[in-house]
Amino acid sequence: MEIVLVPGLWLTASSWDTVADDLTRSGHRPRALTLPGVGIAASGSAHFGIADWIADVTRVIDQGDEPVVIVGHSGGGNVVWGAADARPERVARVILVDTFAPTDGAGIWEFAVVDGVVPFPGWASFDEVEIADLDVDARRRADDEMLSVPARIPTDPISLHDDRRHGIPVTVVTCTLSADDLRATLAGSPPWAAEMNAIDDLEIVELPGGHWPQFAQPHALASAIDAAIR
């Protein structure tokens, strides 16, 4: 199965290296992406918005002849959900890694803009539950992966158009929230969960840990992705 791996904010294709190697050994064809404008100064990245990131994933989907699986980590969940909306007939499954399907008009999150780009804000800006399984050495290694993203990306609203996206099977790999807590939250039908509750075939898989399993437990993440596809 072809698997398109979409990183979250500040990350590039290399953040998926260990996961992709495991998936290859399992017989899949992973393709990890670096999205447009990552690590580029404002003079060369200010024009990029979330629609450009979605279009980049859509372009990859269109290159093949068969439906693909698209995996999005964190803010990459917005990107893959937008791609699923753009190509519902070409997506076999969406896998969301510690993130949710966004509603129409939603952004990712708001972070400080510095010199016209959004740099990684540092580990101290995240809740302890999100980073507890990353020791000092792991954080240093991850720091090397963190590059700025275009200023518009975190807050740019996603635009959804095709309700056929709700018919695509979706797996959520939840790390910082237990599966039971996530199900209970969705059952309360908060407005932000409208897309999640509209999905016809929703699977929730628990992978306890922090928000960056591709660094803290990449082999377990690869196994979860593989199991979701089979």
Buried (B, 14 or more C-beta within 10 A) or exposed (E): BBBBBBBBBBBBBEBBBBBBBBBEEBEBBBBBBBBBBBBBEBEEBBEBBBBBBBBBBBEBBEEEEEBBBBBBBBBBBBBBBBBBBBBBEBBBBBBBBBBBBBBEEBBBEEBEBEEEBBBBBEBEEBEEEBBEBBEEEBBEEBEEBBBBBBBBBBBBBBEBEEEEBBBBBBBBBBBBBEBEEBEEBBEEEEEEBBBBBBBEEBBBBBBBBBBBBBBBBBEBBBBBBBEBBE
